Amino acid sequence: MPEPMPSPCRVCGGELGERLPVGIGRSAWHCDRCGWRLGDAPDADLRPPRVEVVYYLRYAARVKIGTSSTPRSRLAAIRHDELLAFEPGGRTLEQQRHREFASLREGGEWFTSAAPLTDHIAALQAVQRDPWAAYDRWLGDAFRRLSS
């Protein structure tokens, strides 16, 4: 069960974590949000990893399907009521989703909020209750791959 950590995570700012074994008779705090080991810092000499996501935004009765490698700044620039979900992937996956839900397209990247699109979003939400936590986990995984 996650507990408050002694300090925030350096990767995602998460405040909850778990003490996990890191050797014989030793343990360390690991962020519950991104999985990063508390106290470890990403190598400052490495460029931050690029984690691309396909995002699903609701505005009124419409859904925007877009992609970004900087979702915090991208979503801040788009008028929307709610972030529904993220899916790991870039432009190729975004274009695949646009084709998949083409019958619901209203224009550009906006689609009518109806099945089968709402079913797809519900399946994503069932796996990732909090899209930002999922993104932070993917970011933490990418940092670990860079550091190993």
MOVEN-V855049 format. One record per residue. N is the residue number from 1. PSI is psi in radians with two decimals (none if undefined). Layout:
N PSI
N PSI
This chain:
1 2.22
2 2.52
3 2.82
4 2.31
5 2.81
6 -0.47
7 2.81
8 2.68
9 2.42
10 -0.27
11 -0.89
12 -0.15
13 0.06
14 2.61
15 -0.15
16 2.57
17 -3.05
18 2.58
19 2.08
20 2.62
21 2.42
22 0.16
23 -3.09
24 2.04
25 0.20
26 2.65
27 2.85
28 2.67
29 2.40
30 2.32
31 2.28
32 -0.42
33 -0.85
34 -0.18
35 -0.01
36 2.52
37 2.18
38 2.35
39 -0.48
40 2.49
41 2.44
42 2.55
43 2.06
44 -0.35
45 -0.27
46 2.48
47 2.47
48 2.57
49 2.70
50 2.02
51 1.89
52 2.45
53 2.64
54 2.25
55 2.69
56 1.96
57 2.44
58 2.34
59 1.95
60 -2.15
61 0.42
62 2.75
63 2.29
64 2.28
65 1.99
66 -3.11
67 2.66
68 2.63
69 -0.04
70 1.19
71 -0.55
72 -0.82
73 -0.63
74 -0.84
75 -0.50
76 -0.41
77 -0.06
78 2.24
79 2.18
80 2.80
81 -0.56
82 2.41
83 2.09
84 -0.77
85 2.82
86 2.71
87 2.28
88 2.23
89 2.92
90 -2.54
91 -0.69
92 -0.80
93 -0.70
94 -0.83
95 -0.63
96 -0.75
97 -0.65
98 -0.74
99 -0.73
100 -0.65
101 0.43
102 -0.57
103 -0.27
104 0.02
105 2.29
106 -0.41
107 2.43
108 -2.19
109 0.27
110 2.40
111 2.64
112 2.36
113 1.62
114 2.88
115 2.50
116 -0.08
117 -0.79
118 -0.53
119 -0.74
120 -0.79
121 -0.72
122 -0.65
123 -0.69
124 -0.74
125 -0.55
126 -0.51
127 -0.57
128 1.41
129 -0.61
130 1.89
131 -0.65
132 -0.63
133 -0.69
134 -0.78
135 -0.77
136 -0.64
137 -0.79
138 -0.66
139 -0.78
140 -0.74
141 -0.73
142 -0.71
143 -0.73
144 -0.69
145 -0.68
146 -0.62
147 -0.24
148 none
